[in-house]
Amino acid sequence: MVVRRVVPNIPSDAAQESRAFYGLLGFEQVMDLGWITTLASPSQPAAQVSLMAYDKTAPVVPDLSVEVDDVDASYAAVRGAGAEIVHPLTDEEWGVRRFFVRDPNGRVINVLGHR
């Protein structure tokens, strides 16, 4: 299994102000779905941060997103280990296949792969 990127998700009702703030650090907006905005470094595109007002289909805003090359294998591994699945494996309308799992620290991780 290969990890492609790791993105912190910041719960935010202040997307515009947050975009401006992270712009001071060199981030630029690369995605805006209304409920989630992703900012990235132009020189290192995998260096990202996401701002989330809510999650469109899941019960919580995840703390972290981890993009992997094989989301089905990741799902099987964490289920096999008995980890708590917070949001089931789902094909989302915006082009990702994902699930949420709770880590041993209680953090919710969005594990995803692009379709």
Steps between C-alpha positions, in 0.01 A plus 500: 500500500631845407410825675472777241432796727384596847280806549393656831130596503419815694138548607420853385205732463743771386617368162568842347705620797683167518583510127648846553696386805646189334571711192745691719685170541509438124194276456265542205147368456488185286146378576176647633187286527321748725524288813872419457780719365847359438810718489836382368857617462570592135855363531400181687143417389465207742557742793138586574252607763121473475242726662167329571173655614348148512526173311241457225431128554668399826394559861815690606778718364806273492818616669727380222476370144737233372501429127614145420553308178259219602214614722337155490815336640519769770137440591557124525809554718334730754181290514710188547677670791165581663527878467181705528359596161336843536381536137470195271695444180318725252539618142439875526356718221811722496722217376645332807448165668541539874423390853559648847672307777575598861866473601616387849510867610134554412580700183286440194700425186353538150670233289447561130602420149410680179287300255 
